[in-house]
């Protein structure tokens, strides 16, 4: 039985890791806009809407479901990780709900609804805190375990269940809807 090493983990796992790097860039932009609000100035709500539209269109609909498939397979080969898997799967649902709620709040503000600064900051910080801790636990725990315990046949089975979707922001073809967001990301995080 051939094992996939940590350094040569399957391309699906590498893609998920890359998504986390990209989401960290997105999270940094959200944190910067929340800091603007804390300073008492007006944030770029259009940028925040674009960010959360991307999050609900790609990470929530492709990245998390892909992780769900990997974690389901991992549960078969590493049943001792079942509790950690359950926690992270539940957090996927929380992240989707938080993300949609945060997006709805941003859109409400753009339509001139009254939302207190404290409520908006709490929603934004709550989302970022959950996202960051979630990604850190996946990277340190289940991604490492998947790289160590899933073999080539496991990855082959996973790949038959994963839908191949190009990232509309960080993928090979930038979706025009995210051009301004891409410009902000590259201004803050120069692409090598």
ABEGO torsion letter per residue (X at the ends): XBBBBAAABBAAAAAAAAAAAAAAAAAAAAAAAAAAAAAGBBBBAAAAAAAAAAAAAAAAAAAAAAAAAAAAAAAAABAAAAAAAAAAAAAAAAAAAAAAAAAAAAAAAAAGBBBBAAAAAAAAAAAAAAAAAAAAAAAABAAAAAAAABBAAAAAAAAAABBBBBBAAABABBBAAAAAAAAAAAAABBBX
